[in-house]
């Protein structure tokens, strides 16, 4: 209560309702190679469909990372995905076929920081992300009413049932491939395939009467029917005394790699403005550069076309030009690059080092090798202390293994022994064979996406401190067969080394049949459920403890802390996570010396619940005259 100088009433409000918050435990993260999408930028996805929309369908070169992520999303609905590329040779497609130099724009931040003021020698636009999928795109800009539709002042001739139309003068200055021509007295609509000087080749034959030396040939923009009117002057620019600012932009799938049908429009932006300060009625920018960069999923602005005179100037009093011809160009030189290096993969995974920025529970290692798995264990969960690395052995350990043919268990163990001991890592026993619906083939995929998914599903069905293994919660989806199905003797060998077998049981499906972490020393933390229990407790209680910062280290604050933690632990105990606990936060551990160092100590003692890994059933036969009380407990 503040001191008052003169009489009065002072009202204070003190909040003692603080509780320990729920924390996220089902979010995964993966870095991998994909065909499209932002590079080195985490994207949160909720489904496989969302992943396809952002990173596109897999192909023969990019499927292991895709299906590891997709398998996780079949159990959960929260996954951060980061695309990794080899930054030495991956390229964004451009509109300049002569530019074979490196043009790599990784993501929105990279574009904003380094390219948003313009890019030379690439054309008017650049594909939004690196990869050869960009080469399937083309962009068409209609920047004037004449480019939209025009009746040409020249005579033309065409014979019935042919595809060749002849103009009497060179028409290539106004007609471009893709344009529509309205031909003959019956006004047949035909699309232009190619044009050379005064010879125009159509995509389909003209079927009307032969036309000889007739005038009035009408041409229309290829995407004439995708917008409602010709570009003109926007209301904003007209009100400032300007004119001719509008244009239409269409992004099309020229080679059918995106939609399956060539030249299908996939983005249509109509009635945009060349004026840098143009606004819509709702106050948002209508400047075509801003709209394209903000809304397009396929292209970024790179430069103003020379025909669009005054583009980028302010609206007031400006007369904008757009040329008489449609501005259409195809993207070229896009490249996925060679395989991403370990350094590229590590850089992408390192986005998740900061626990305050990304709240994750699982890192999926996909099909990465020892170098990357070791990097993940040592540099992310062992530092964050709030997530698990989930990984599989190498494919060669379990499939077509020539050096250890028939000895997969030994090879898997040899691989495990290359890795560090950690309670923040979980290893399974191999790969599964599953159907790739996008390419109509079967593929071997590492199981770690499924194992992490089982843990996420266990969180949703029960709690993080329940084991994800066994016939109740450990059933794995989408399995045709396993690359390696360990028998009992092999399972014993694997489990002794901290490797969780994935096993197919006839009539019972494929099951995760172990719940160990990669911790080598005997400890409660060598079990997944105990490690995840402590992750939840530590994350939740530490989050709530932040509100004790800068308070006084006195009896009141300490009692408040105890009263905050104990109800939370009782709730966890009631939900079978722990068997007993004790919270100590008093003068015994907060001594005068501790207080003088501006420190605060709370000791929380936990007895974790343990999962059943071994069942012993004793069947005892007794004589008819023996009382059970005489023998119970004697064996």
C-alpha positions as CSV (number, residue, x, y, z in Angstrom):
1,X,0.0,0.0,0.0
2,X,1.4,3.4,-1.0
3,X,1.9,6.1,1.6
4,X,-0.8,8.8,1.3
5,X,-0.1,12.5,2.0
6,X,-3.6,13.6,2.7
7,X,-6.8,11.7,3.7
8,X,-8.3,9.5,1.1
9,X,-9.1,6.0,0.0
10,X,-6.6,4.0,-2.0
11,X,-7.7,0.9,-3.7
12,X,-5.2,-1.9,-4.5
13,X,-5.8,-5.2,-6.3
14,X,-3.6,-8.2,-5.6
15,X,-3.8,-11.3,-7.8
16,X,-3.2,-14.6,-5.9
17,X,-5.0,-16.7,-8.5
18,X,-1.9,-17.8,-10.3
19,X,-1.8,-21.5,-11.3
20,X,0.6,-23.7,-13.1
21,X,-0.3,-23.6,-16.9
22,X,-0.7,-26.4,-19.3
23,X,2.2,-26.8,-21.6
24,X,2.3,-28.1,-25.2
25,X,3.6,-31.7,-25.5
26,X,2.5,-32.8,-28.9
27,X,4.3,-30.5,-31.4
28,X,7.1,-32.0,-33.6
29,X,9.8,-30.5,-35.7
30,X,11.7,-31.7,-38.8
31,X,14.2,-30.3,-41.2
32,X,14.5,-32.0,-44.6
33,X,14.7,-31.7,-48.3
34,X,11.5,-30.9,-50.3
35,X,10.7,-29.8,-53.8
36,X,9.3,-26.4,-53.0
37,X,8.7,-24.0,-50.1
38,X,10.7,-21.5,-48.0
39,X,14.2,-22.4,-47.1
40,X,15.5,-22.3,-43.5
41,X,12.2,-21.0,-42.2
42,X,10.1,-23.1,-39.8
43,X,6.5,-23.5,-41.0
44,X,3.8,-24.8,-38.6
45,X,1.6,-27.4,-40.4
46,X,-1.5,-29.2,-39.1
47,X,-2.0,-31.9,-41.8
48,X,-0.5,-33.7,-44.7
49,X,-2.6,-31.6,-47.1
50,X,-1.2,-28.4,-45.7
51,X,2.3,-29.9,-46.2
52,X,1.6,-30.7,-49.8
53,X,0.3,-27.1,-50.3
54,X,3.4,-25.6,-48.8
55,X,6.2,-28.0,-49.8
56,X,4.5,-29.9,-52.7
57,X,4.2,-33.6,-53.4
58,X,7.2,-35.9,-53.1
59,X,9.1,-37.5,-56.0
60,X,11.8,-40.2,-56.3
61,X,14.4,-37.8,-55.0
62,X,12.5,-36.2,-52.1
63,X,10.3,-38.7,-50.3
64,X,11.9,-39.9,-47.0
65,X,11.7,-36.5,-45.3
66,X,8.2,-35.9,-46.7
67,X,6.8,-39.2,-45.5
68,X,8.5,-39.0,-42.1
69,X,6.7,-35.7,-41.6
70,X,3.4,-37.1,-43.1
71,X,3.6,-40.1,-40.8
72,X,3.9,-37.9,-37.7
73,X,0.9,-35.8,-38.9
74,X,-1.2,-39.0,-39.2
75,X,-1.1,-39.1,-35.3
76,X,-0.8,-35.5,-34.4
77,X,-1.8,-32.1,-35.9
78,X,1.2,-29.9,-35.1
79,X,4.5,-30.0,-36.9
80,X,7.1,-27.4,-37.7
81,X,8.8,-28.1,-41.0
82,X,12.0,-26.5,-42.3
83,X,13.2,-27.0,-45.8
84,X,17.0,-27.5,-46.3
85,X,18.7,-27.0,-49.7
86,X,22.3,-27.1,-50.8
87,X,22.9,-23.3,-50.8
88,X,25.8,-23.6,-53.2
89,X,23.8,-24.6,-56.3
90,X,20.0,-24.4,-55.6
91,X,18.3,-21.7,-57.7
92,X,15.1,-19.8,-58.0
93,X,13.6,-19.9,-61.5
94,X,13.8,-16.5,-63.3
95,X,12.3,-15.0,-66.5
96,X,15.8,-14.4,-68.0
97,X,16.9,-17.5,-69.9
98,X,20.4,-15.9,-70.3
99,X,20.9,-15.6,-66.6
100,X,22.5,-18.9,-65.5
101,X,24.2,-17.3,-62.5
102,X,23.2,-18.2,-58.9
103,X,19.9,-16.7,-57.9
104,X,18.9,-18.1,-54.5
105,X,16.3,-16.3,-52.4
106,X,15.6,-18.5,-49.4
107,X,12.5,-17.1,-47.8
108,X,10.4,-14.0,-47.1
109,X,13.0,-12.6,-44.7
110,X,15.8,-13.1,-47.2
111,X,13.8,-11.3,-49.9
112,X,12.8,-8.4,-47.7
113,X,16.3,-7.9,-46.5
114,X,18.2,-8.3,-49.7
115,X,16.0,-8.2,-52.8
116,X,12.8,-6.2,-52.2
117,X,14.3,-3.0,-53.8
118,X,14.7,-4.9,-57.1
119,X,16.8,-7.6,-58.7
120,X,18.7,-7.1,-62.0
121,X,19.1,-9.5,-64.9
122,X,16.3,-11.9,-63.8
123,X,13.2,-10.3,-65.6
124,X,10.1,-8.8,-64.0
125,X,9.5,-11.6,-61.5
126,X,11.3,-14.4,-59.8
127,X,10.0,-17.7,-58.6
128,X,9.3,-17.5,-54.9
129,X,11.3,-20.5,-53.9
130,X,14.3,-22.5,-55.3
131,X,13.6,-25.7,-57.2
132,X,12.9,-27.0,-60.7
133,X,9.1,-26.9,-60.0
134,X,9.5,-23.1,-60.7
135,X,10.3,-23.9,-64.3
136,X,6.7,-25.0,-64.8
137,X,5.4,-21.5,-64.2
138,X,4.8,-18.6,-66.4
139,X,3.6,-15.1,-65.7
140,X,1.4,-13.0,-67.9
141,X,0.8,-9.2,-67.3
142,X,-1.9,-7.3,-69.1
143,X,-1.1,-3.6,-68.5
144,X,-3.3,-1.8,-70.9
145,X,-6.8,-1.9,-72.5
146,X,-5.2,-2.6,-75.9
147,X,-3.2,-5.5,-74.5
148,X,-6.5,-6.9,-73.1
149,X,-8.4,-6.7,-76.4
150,X,-7.8,-5.0,-79.7
151,X,-9.2,-5.1,-83.3
152,X,-6.1,-5.0,-85.5
153,X,-6.1,-2.6,-88.4
154,X,-4.7,-5.1,-90.9
155,X,-6.0,-7.7,-93.4
156,X,-5.6,-11.4,-92.9
157,X,-6.2,-14.7,-94.8
158,X,-6.9,-18.2,-93.6
159,X,-8.1,-21.4,-95.4
160,X,-10.8,-23.5,-94.0
161,X,-9.7,-26.5,-91.9
162,X,-6.1,-25.2,-91.5
163,X,-4.1,-23.9,-88.5
164,X,-2.2,-21.2,-90.4
165,X,-3.3,-17.6,-90.5
166,X,-1.5,-15.0,-92.6
167,X,-1.5,-11.3,-91.9
168,X,-0.4,-8.9,-94.5
169,X,2.1,-7.1,-92.3
170,X,4.2,-8.3,-89.4
171,X,1.8,-9.0,-86.5
172,X,4.4,-10.1,-83.9
173,X,4.5,-6.6,-82.4
174,X,0.9,-7.1,-81.1
175,X,0.1,-10.9,-81.1
176,X,1.9,-13.3,-78.7
177,X,1.6,-17.0,-78.3
178,X,-1.4,-17.8,-76.1
179,X,-3.5,-14.9,-77.4
180,X,-7.0,-15.7,-78.7
181,X,-8.0,-14.6,-82.2
182,X,-11.6,-14.0,-83.3
183,X,-11.7,-15.3,-86.9
184,X,-14.1,-15.2,-89.8
185,X,-17.8,-14.3,-90.1
186,X,-18.7,-16.9,-87.5
187,X,-16.3,-15.4,-85.0
188,X,-14.5,-18.6,-84.2
189,X,-12.2,-18.3,-81.2
190,X,-8.8,-19.9,-81.8
191,X,-5.7,-19.7,-79.6
192,X,-2.3,-18.8,-81.0
193,X,0.4,-21.5,-80.8
194,X,3.4,-19.7,-82.4
195,X,4.0,-16.6,-84.4
196,X,6.7,-15.7,-86.9
197,X,6.5,-12.3,-88.6
198,X,3.2,-12.4,-90.5
199,X,2.5,-16.2,-90.1
200,X,0.4,-17.2,-87.1
201,X,0.0,-20.9,-86.2
202,X,-3.1,-21.8,-84.2
203,X,-3.5,-24.6,-81.6
204,X,-6.7,-25.9,-83.3
205,X,-7.8,-25.7,-87.0
206,X,-10.1,-23.0,-88.2
207,X,-13.3,-24.7,-89.5
208,X,-15.2,-21.7,-91.0
209,X,-15.3,-20.5,-94.6
210,X,-12.0,-19.5,-96.2
211,X,-11.1,-15.9,-95.5
212,X,-9.1,-13.8,-98.0
213,X,-7.8,-10.3,-97.5
214,X,-10.4,-9.6,-94.8
215,X,-9.9,-6.8,-92.2
216,X,-11.0,-6.5,-88.6
217,X,-9.1,-9.4,-86.9
218,X,-9.7,-9.2,-83.2
219,X,-7.1,-10.5,-80.7
220,X,-7.7,-11.1,-76.9
221,X,-5.3,-11.7,-74.1
222,X,-4.8,-15.4,-73.2
223,X,-6.5,-14.8,-69.8
224,X,-9.2,-12.5,-71.2
225,X,-11.9,-14.7,-69.7
226,X,-10.3,-14.9,-66.2
227,X,-11.0,-11.2,-65.3
228,X,-14.1,-9.1,-65.6
229,X,-12.8,-6.1,-67.6
230,X,-9.9,-4.4,-69.3
231,X,-7.4,-2.5,-67.1
232,X,-8.0,1.2,-66.9
233,X,-7.6,3.8,-64.2
234,X,-8.3,3.0,-60.6
235,X,-10.5,5.2,-58.5
236,X,-7.6,6.1,-56.2
237,X,-5.4,7.3,-59.0
238,X,-8.2,9.1,-60.8
239,X,-8.9,11.1,-57.7
240,X,-5.3,12.3,-57.7
241,X,-5.3,13.4,-61.3
242,X,-3.5,10.3,-62.6
243,X,-4.5,7.8,-65.3
244,X,-3.8,4.4,-66.8
245,X,-2.4,2.7,-63.7
246,X,-4.3,-0.6,-63.6
247,X,-2.9,-4.0,-64.7
248,X,-3.8,-7.7,-64.4
249,X,-1.3,-10.4,-63.4
250,X,-1.8,-14.1,-63.9
251,X,0.5,-16.9,-62.8
252,X,-0.1,-20.1,-64.8
253,X,1.1,-23.7,-64.7
254,X,2.6,-23.8,-68.2
255,X,4.1,-27.3,-68.0
256,X,1.3,-29.0,-65.9
257,X,3.6,-29.9,-63.0
258,X,1.4,-28.2,-60.5
259,X,-2.1,-28.9,-61.7
260,X,-1.8,-31.7,-64.3
261,X,-3.1,-29.4,-67.1
262,X,-0.9,-27.2,-69.1
263,X,-1.4,-23.4,-68.9
264,X,-3.9,-23.6,-66.1
265,X,-4.1,-20.3,-64.2
266,X,-3.2,-20.8,-60.6
267,X,-3.2,-17.2,-59.4
268,X,-5.2,-14.3,-60.8
269,X,-4.6,-10.7,-59.6
270,X,-6.9,-8.2,-61.3
271,X,-7.1,-4.4,-61.2
272,X,-3.8,-3.8,-59.4
273,X,-2.1,-0.5,-59.7
274,X,1.3,0.7,-60.9
275,X,1.2,3.6,-58.4
276,X,3.4,3.0,-55.4
277,X,0.9,4.7,-53.0
278,X,-2.3,3.3,-54.5
279,X,-4.8,2.1,-51.9
280,X,-8.0,0.0,-51.9
281,X,-11.2,1.2,-50.3
282,X,-10.2,-0.6,-47.1
283,X,-6.9,1.3,-46.9
284,X,-4.7,-1.7,-47.9
285,X,-2.1,-1.3,-50.6
286,X,-3.1,-1.9,-54.2
287,X,0.4,-1.3,-55.6
288,X,1.1,-4.4,-57.7
289,X,4.5,-5.0,-56.2
290,X,3.1,-5.1,-52.7
291,X,0.1,-7.3,-53.6
292,X,2.2,-9.8,-55.5
293,X,4.8,-10.0,-52.7
294,X,2.1,-10.3,-50.0
295,X,-0.3,-12.7,-51.6
296,X,1.4,-14.8,-54.2
297,X,2.5,-18.3,-53.3
298,X,4.7,-18.6,-56.4
299,X,6.4,-15.4,-57.4
300,X,8.2,-12.2,-56.1
301,X,8.4,-8.9,-57.9
302,X,11.9,-8.3,-59.3
303,X,11.7,-5.2,-61.6
304,X,9.3,-3.0,-63.5
305,X,8.8,-3.9,-67.2
306,X,10.1,-1.1,-69.4
307,X,6.7,-0.9,-71.1
308,X,5.0,0.0,-67.8
309,X,6.1,3.6,-67.9
310,X,6.1,5.5,-64.6
311,X,5.5,2.3,-62.6
312,X,6.6,2.7,-59.0
313,X,5.9,6.5,-59.0
314,X,3.3,8.1,-56.8
315,X,-0.2,8.5,-58.2
316,X,-0.7,12.3,-58.1
317,X,-0.8,13.7,-61.6
318,X,1.0,10.7,-63.2
319,X,0.0,9.2,-66.5
320,X,1.0,5.5,-66.4
321,X,1.7,3.5,-69.5
322,X,1.4,-0.2,-70.2
323,X,2.4,-0.9,-73.8
324,X,0.3,-2.4,-76.6
325,X,1.4,-5.9,-76.1
326,X,0.9,-8.5,-73.4
327,X,3.9,-9.2,-71.2
328,X,4.2,-13.0,-71.0
329,X,7.3,-15.0,-70.1
330,X,8.2,-18.4,-68.9
331,X,10.3,-19.2,-65.8
332,X,13.6,-21.0,-66.4
333,X,16.8,-22.1,-64.7
334,X,15.2,-23.2,-61.4
335,X,17.1,-25.9,-59.7
336,X,16.8,-28.0,-56.6
337,X,20.6,-28.3,-56.4
338,X,22.6,-31.2,-55.3
339,X,21.8,-33.1,-52.1
340,X,21.9,-30.8,-49.0
341,X,25.1,-31.2,-47.0
342,X,25.2,-32.1,-43.3
343,X,25.9,-28.4,-42.7
344,X,22.8,-27.4,-44.6
345,X,20.7,-29.8,-42.6
346,X,22.2,-28.7,-39.3
347,X,21.6,-25.1,-40.1
348,X,17.9,-25.9,-40.7
349,X,17.6,-27.9,-37.5
350,X,19.4,-25.2,-35.5
351,X,16.3,-23.0,-35.9
352,X,14.9,-25.0,-33.0
353,X,17.7,-24.3,-30.6
354,X,15.8,-21.5,-28.8
355,X,13.2,-22.9,-26.5
356,X,11.6,-19.5,-26.1
357,X,11.0,-19.1,-29.8
358,X,9.7,-22.6,-30.7
359,X,7.9,-24.8,-28.2
360,X,8.4,-28.3,-29.5
361,X,8.4,-31.8,-28.0
362,X,10.0,-34.0,-30.7
363,X,12.7,-33.6,-33.2
364,X,12.3,-36.1,-36.1
365,X,15.6,-37.1,-37.5
366,X,14.1,-38.7,-40.6
367,X,16.8,-40.7,-42.5
368,X,19.7,-38.6,-41.4
369,X,23.1,-40.2,-40.6
370,X,25.1,-40.3,-37.5
371,X,26.7,-36.9,-37.9
372,X,23.3,-35.2,-37.9
373,X,21.8,-37.3,-35.2
374,X,24.8,-36.6,-32.9
375,X,24.5,-32.9,-33.7
376,X,20.8,-32.9,-32.8
377,X,21.3,-34.8,-29.5
378,X,24.2,-32.7,-28.3
379,X,23.0,-29.2,-29.5
380,X,19.3,-29.1,-29.1
381,X,17.5,-31.3,-26.5
382,X,20.6,-31.6,-24.3
383,X,20.6,-27.8,-24.2
384,X,16.9,-27.1,-24.2
385,X,16.1,-29.9,-21.8
386,X,12.4,-30.0,-22.9
387,X,12.2,-32.2,-26.1
388,X,13.3,-35.5,-27.5
389,X,15.3,-36.5,-30.6
390,X,13.6,-39.5,-32.2
391,X,15.6,-41.4,-34.8
392,X,16.0,-44.7,-36.7
393,X,19.1,-46.7,-37.8
394,X,20.4,-46.3,-41.3
395,X,18.5,-48.0,-44.1
396,X,21.6,-50.1,-44.9
397,X,21.5,-51.5,-41.4
398,X,18.1,-53.2,-42.0
399,X,17.8,-53.6,-45.8
400,X,20.0,-55.1,-48.4
401,X,22.7,-55.3,-45.8
402,X,25.6,-57.2,-47.5
403,X,28.2,-56.7,-44.8
404,X,26.0,-58.0,-42.0
405,X,23.5,-60.1,-44.0
406,X,21.2,-61.8,-41.5
407,X,22.8,-59.9,-38.6
408,X,20.7,-56.7,-38.6
409,X,20.6,-56.5,-34.8
410,X,24.4,-56.4,-34.5
411,X,24.6,-53.7,-37.2
412,X,21.9,-51.6,-35.5
413,X,23.7,-51.9,-32.2
414,X,27.0,-50.9,-33.9
415,X,25.3,-47.8,-35.3
416,X,23.8,-47.0,-31.8
417,X,27.3,-47.3,-30.3
418,X,28.5,-44.4,-32.5
419,X,26.1,-42.1,-30.7
420,X,26.1,-40.5,-27.3
421,X,24.2,-41.6,-24.2
422,X,21.2,-39.3,-23.6
423,X,17.8,-39.6,-21.9
424,X,16.7,-37.0,-24.5
425,X,17.0,-39.4,-27.4
426,X,14.8,-42.3,-28.5
427,X,15.9,-44.9,-31.1
428,X,13.7,-47.4,-32.9
429,X,14.8,-50.5,-34.9
430,X,14.2,-49.6,-38.5
431,X,12.2,-48.8,-41.6
432,X,8.7,-49.6,-42.7
433,X,7.4,-50.3,-46.2
434,X,4.5,-48.1,-47.2
435,X,2.5,-46.9,-50.2
436,X,3.3,-43.6,-51.8
437,X,-0.1,-42.4,-53.1
438,X,1.4,-39.5,-55.0
439,X,3.6,-41.7,-57.3
440,X,1.8,-45.0,-57.1
441,X,4.8,-46.9,-55.7
442,X,5.9,-48.5,-52.4
443,X,8.8,-47.0,-50.5
444,X,10.9,-47.7,-47.4
445,X,10.5,-44.9,-44.8
446,X,12.2,-44.6,-41.4
447,X,10.0,-45.3,-38.5
448,X,10.9,-42.3,-36.3
449,X,8.0,-40.2,-37.6
450,X,5.6,-42.9,-36.3
451,X,7.4,-43.3,-33.0
452,X,7.2,-39.6,-32.3
453,X,3.6,-39.7,-33.5
454,X,2.8,-42.4,-31.0
455,X,4.0,-40.2,-28.2
456,X,2.0,-37.3,-29.4
457,X,-1.1,-39.5,-29.7
458,X,-0.5,-40.9,-26.2
459,X,-0.6,-37.3,-25.0
460,X,-4.0,-36.8,-26.6
461,X,-5.5,-40.1,-25.3
462,X,-3.9,-40.2,-21.9
463,X,-0.9,-38.1,-20.6
464,X,2.8,-37.7,-21.6
465,X,3.8,-39.9,-18.6
466,X,2.1,-42.9,-20.1
467,X,4.3,-45.3,-22.1
468,X,3.6,-45.0,-25.9
469,X,4.6,-48.7,-26.4
470,X,2.6,-51.9,-26.5
471,X,-0.7,-53.2,-27.8
472,X,-2.8,-50.4,-26.2
473,X,-1.1,-47.3,-27.5
474,X,1.8,-48.5,-29.7
475,X,0.1,-49.5,-32.9
476,X,1.8,-48.1,-36.0
477,X,-0.1,-47.0,-39.0
478,X,0.3,-47.5,-42.8
479,X,2.6,-50.5,-42.7
480,X,2.8,-53.0,-45.5
481,X,5.8,-54.7,-44.0
482,X,8.9,-54.0,-42.0
483,X,12.4,-53.9,-43.5
484,X,13.5,-55.8,-40.4
485,X,11.1,-57.7,-38.0
486,X,13.2,-58.7,-35.0
487,X,12.5,-62.0,-33.2
488,X,12.5,-62.5,-29.4
489,X,16.3,-63.1,-29.2
490,X,17.0,-60.1,-31.3
491,X,14.6,-57.9,-29.4
492,X,16.4,-58.9,-26.2
493,X,19.7,-57.8,-27.7
494,X,18.3,-54.5,-29.1
495,X,16.5,-53.6,-25.9
496,X,19.6,-54.2,-23.8
497,X,21.3,-51.5,-25.9
498,X,18.5,-48.9,-25.6
499,X,16.9,-49.6,-29.0
500,X,13.2,-49.9,-29.1
501,X,12.1,-52.8,-31.4
502,X,9.3,-52.2,-33.8
503,X,7.6,-55.6,-34.3
504,X,4.9,-57.1,-36.5
505,X,2.8,-59.7,-34.7
506,X,0.6,-61.9,-36.9
507,X,-3.0,-60.8,-36.5
508,X,-2.1,-57.9,-34.1
509,X,-0.4,-55.4,-36.4
510,X,2.9,-53.6,-36.1
511,X,3.7,-52.3,-32.6
512,X,6.3,-50.3,-30.8
513,X,7.6,-52.9,-28.4
514,X,9.9,-50.9,-26.1
515,X,10.0,-47.6,-24.3
516,X,13.6,-46.9,-23.5
517,X,15.6,-43.7,-24.0
518,X,19.2,-43.7,-25.2
519,X,20.5,-43.3,-21.7
520,X,23.2,-45.9,-21.1
521,X,23.4,-45.8,-17.3
522,X,20.7,-47.5,-15.2
523,X,18.3,-44.8,-14.1
524,X,14.6,-44.0,-14.0
525,X,15.4,-41.7,-17.0
526,X,16.1,-44.6,-19.3
527,X,12.4,-44.8,-19.8
528,X,10.4,-42.6,-22.2
529,X,7.5,-42.1,-19.8
530,X,9.7,-40.9,-16.9
531,X,11.8,-38.6,-19.1
532,X,8.6,-37.1,-20.6
533,X,7.0,-36.8,-17.1
534,X,9.9,-34.7,-15.9
535,X,9.9,-32.6,-19.1
536,X,6.3,-31.7,-18.5
537,X,6.8,-31.0,-14.8
538,X,9.9,-28.9,-15.3
539,X,8.4,-26.9,-18.2
540,X,5.2,-26.2,-16.5
541,X,6.6,-25.4,-13.0
542,X,9.4,-23.3,-14.4
543,X,6.9,-21.3,-16.5
544,X,4.8,-20.6,-13.4
545,X,7.9,-19.8,-11.4
546,X,8.7,-16.8,-13.6
547,X,6.1,-14.8,-11.7
548,X,8.1,-15.2,-8.5
549,X,11.0,-13.3,-10.1
550,X,11.8,-9.9,-8.4
551,X,9.5,-10.7,-5.5
552,X,10.9,-10.8,-1.9
553,X,12.5,-14.1,-0.7
554,X,10.4,-14.3,2.4
555,X,8.0,-16.6,4.1
556,X,5.0,-15.2,2.1
557,X,6.7,-15.8,-1.3
558,X,7.9,-19.2,-0.4
559,X,4.5,-20.3,0.9
560,X,2.9,-18.9,-2.2
561,X,5.3,-21.1,-4.3
562,X,4.5,-24.2,-2.3
563,X,0.8,-23.6,-2.6
564,X,1.2,-23.1,-6.3
565,X,3.2,-26.4,-7.0
566,X,1.5,-28.8,-4.6
567,X,-2.0,-28.8,-6.2
568,X,-0.4,-29.3,-9.6
569,X,1.6,-32.3,-8.4
570,X,-1.5,-33.7,-6.6
571,X,-3.3,-33.5,-10.0
572,X,-0.5,-35.3,-11.7
573,X,-0.5,-37.9,-8.9
574,X,-4.2,-38.4,-9.4
575,X,-3.6,-39.0,-13.1
576,X,-1.1,-41.7,-12.3
577,X,2.0,-39.9,-13.3
578,X,3.7,-40.0,-9.9
579,X,3.3,-42.1,-6.7
580,X,4.4,-39.5,-4.2
581,X,6.1,-36.1,-4.0
582,X,7.3,-33.4,-1.6
583,X,7.9,-29.7,-2.1
584,X,10.5,-28.0,0.1
585,X,10.8,-24.2,-0.1
586,X,11.6,-22.7,3.3
587,X,14.5,-21.4,5.4
588,X,16.2,-24.8,5.3
589,X,17.1,-24.4,1.6
590,X,16.6,-20.6,1.4
591,X,19.3,-19.7,3.9
592,X,20.5,-16.2,4.6
593,X,23.4,-16.8,2.2
594,X,21.1,-17.8,-0.6
595,X,18.9,-14.8,0.1
596,X,21.9,-12.5,0.0
597,X,22.8,-13.8,-3.4
598,X,19.3,-12.8,-4.6
599,X,18.5,-16.5,-5.2
600,X,15.4,-18.6,-4.6
601,X,15.4,-22.4,-4.2
602,X,12.6,-24.8,-4.4
603,X,13.3,-28.5,-4.0
604,X,10.8,-30.8,-5.6
605,X,11.0,-34.5,-4.8
606,X,9.3,-36.9,-7.2
607,X,8.6,-40.6,-7.2
608,X,7.7,-41.3,-10.8
609,X,5.4,-44.1,-11.8
610,X,7.1,-46.9,-13.8
611,X,5.8,-48.7,-16.8
612,X,5.6,-52.5,-16.8
613,X,8.3,-54.0,-19.1
614,X,8.4,-57.5,-17.7
615,X,5.6,-59.8,-16.6
616,X,6.2,-62.9,-14.5
617,X,3.2,-65.3,-14.3
618,X,3.6,-68.2,-11.8
619,X,1.3,-71.2,-12.1
620,X,1.5,-73.4,-9.0
621,X,-0.1,-76.8,-8.9
622,X,-1.2,-78.0,-5.4
623,X,-2.7,-81.2,-4.0
624,X,-6.4,-81.3,-3.4
625,X,-6.1,-81.3,0.4
626,X,-3.8,-78.3,0.6
627,X,-5.2,-74.9,1.8
628,X,-4.2,-72.0,-0.5
629,X,-3.2,-70.0,2.6
630,X,-0.5,-72.5,3.2
631,X,1.2,-71.9,-0.1
632,X,0.4,-68.4,-1.2
633,X,3.5,-66.3,-1.0
634,X,5.9,-69.2,-0.6
635,X,7.2,-69.3,-4.1
